[in-house]
Amino acid sequence: MIPYGKHSIDDSDIASVIDVLKHQFLTQGTMVPKFEQALCDYTKALYAVAVNSATSGLHIACLALGVGPGDLVWTVPNSFVASANCARYCGADVDFVDIDPSTHNLDIAALANKLGDASHKGRLPKVLIVVHFAGLSCDMQAIRELTAPYSILLIEDAAHGLGGRYQNKKIGSCQYADLCVLSFHPVKSITTAEGGAVLTNSAVYHQQCQLLAKHGTTRDPALMQGDSEGPWYYQQVVLGYNYRLSDVHAALGLSQLSKLDAFITARQKLALRYREALADLPLRLPDAQSYQGSAWHLFMVELTQHARADVYAALHQRGVGVNVHYIPIHLQPYYQRLGFKQGDFPVAEHFYQNALTLPLYPELSEDEQSYVIKMLHEILR
Ligand SMILES: *Cc1c(COP(=O)(O)O)cnc(C)c1O
C-alpha cells in the first residue's frame, strides 16, 4: 500500500539519535536549546519553545494569551480537532469561520462578516486560530488588518506549514501573528516522532510558554517571588504542564531540519507532476497561482463527478492509500453536543464530501507516483 504521507529518515538522522543515547542527557541537555535556535534561524522568529506535540503547543499558546473560561476562540472547521480542542482545554467556548472554496483556508469575507455580527452582539473572540491548510499560508496580512481593530490575538496552527512561505518570508516568522505552532508528527514536513514547537517574537509570550511547558517552574531569580535559596533552588510560579520535548527527539528534529528545504523541493516537484498528469480528469486540483509558496503538506483533489466513497475504495483496492482531510470539527459528536450541526459551515462540509488526499511525501518514487496517476485515470475515466 502506498501511504498518503510518510516520514523520511536516513542514516544521519539515526546517527544523531544514537549519539544522544550513547553520550548525552536523554532530556534537558543541549539538544533542545540547539533545536530551538535552529527553528528560529530557519523561520526568523525571535523565540522558540520545543514541546512534545503541536497539541501541547496549541494549549500553552492559548494559555499564554490568557484564554480562560468565558472567553471565545475562533478557528476553522476543516482542521484536525486539536485546532479547536486547545481552547476547550482552557475552558473557553469555540466557534468557527467557514473556509474559502478555492484555497480551503479561512474565508476572509466570512471573517469580516462574522466580526461585524460579533461586534454588534458584543461577543468577539479573544483569539483567532488560523490553519495553513495543506501547507498553503492564509492571507495573514488581511487577517491581521481585520482583527487588529478588535484587539483579537492571532495563533497560527502551522502544523502543515513548516517550509512554506508567505510574502517571501518563511511560515513561522510570526510577522502577522502573536504565536505560531508547529508539529513534528511523522506525516508533517519534518519529524521528531512526536513533537512540536511554539514560535513567537514576543519575549513575554516566550517566557509564559517556557514556564507552562515545564510545570510552571523556573530557576531564573528574576521570575521568583523573593530570593533564591541556593543553586538547587527552583520555584513554581504558575500552574504548568510537562510538555517538554526530550533531547532524543530534539536530536532527530535538528538532523531533519537540515533537510527541510530538500523535502519541500521534492514535494513541490511531485505536486507539479500531479497537476500536469491529472489535468484532464474530472477533478478540481489545487489552484496553481495561490499554491506557489505552499509547503505541500497534502495534495488534495475534489471529485466533481464521482462518489468519494467509491473512488476511495477503488484506490485502496489497488494499493493506493488515499486519505480524507478533514471531517469538519463541528460535526464531531463532541462538538455537536456543544450545539453545532450539519449546515453551520457549508463550504467546509461540501469540501469534505468530495475531498481526497493523494499520496505525497519526499520519498514517493516516480514509479509509485506514475502508478497512482494511472489508477486515477483507470477509475475516473
Ligand atoms: C497534526 C496536526 C495537529 C496536531 O499535531 P500533533 O503534533 O500530532 O499534536 C494540529 N493541527 C493540525 C492542523 C494538524 O494537522
PDBQT file of the ligand as one rigid body, heavy atoms in Angstrom, charges set to zero:
ROOT
HETATM    1  C1  LIG A 401      -1.171  17.273  13.027  1.00  0.00    +0.000 C 
HETATM    2  C2  LIG A 401      -1.961  18.468  13.380  1.00  0.00    +0.000 A 
HETATM    3  C3  LIG A 401      -2.096  18.916  14.694  1.00  0.00    +0.000 A 
HETATM    4  C4  LIG A 401      -1.618  18.130  15.876  1.00  0.00    +0.000 C 
HETATM    5  O1  LIG A 401      -0.262  17.866  15.841  1.00  0.00    +0.000 OA
HETATM    6  P1  LIG A 401       0.388  16.890  16.937  1.00  0.00    +0.000 P 
HETATM    7  O2  LIG A 401       1.851  17.229  16.862  1.00  0.00    +0.000 OA
HETATM    8  O3  LIG A 401       0.099  15.500  16.468  1.00  0.00    +0.000 OA
HETATM    9  O4  LIG A 401      -0.202  17.185  18.242  1.00  0.00    +0.000 OA
HETATM   10  C5  LIG A 401      -2.741  20.113  14.921  1.00  0.00    +0.000 A 
HETATM   11  N1  LIG A 401      -3.269  20.833  13.916  1.00  0.00    +0.000 NA
HETATM   12  C6  LIG A 401      -3.186  20.415  12.635  1.00  0.00    +0.000 A 
HETATM   13  C7  LIG A 401      -3.762  21.278  11.560  1.00  0.00    +0.000 C 
HETATM   14  C8  LIG A 401      -2.551  19.215  12.330  1.00  0.00    +0.000 A 
HETATM   15  O5  LIG A 401      -2.503  18.786  11.071  1.00  0.00    +0.000 OA
ENDROOT
TORSDOF 0
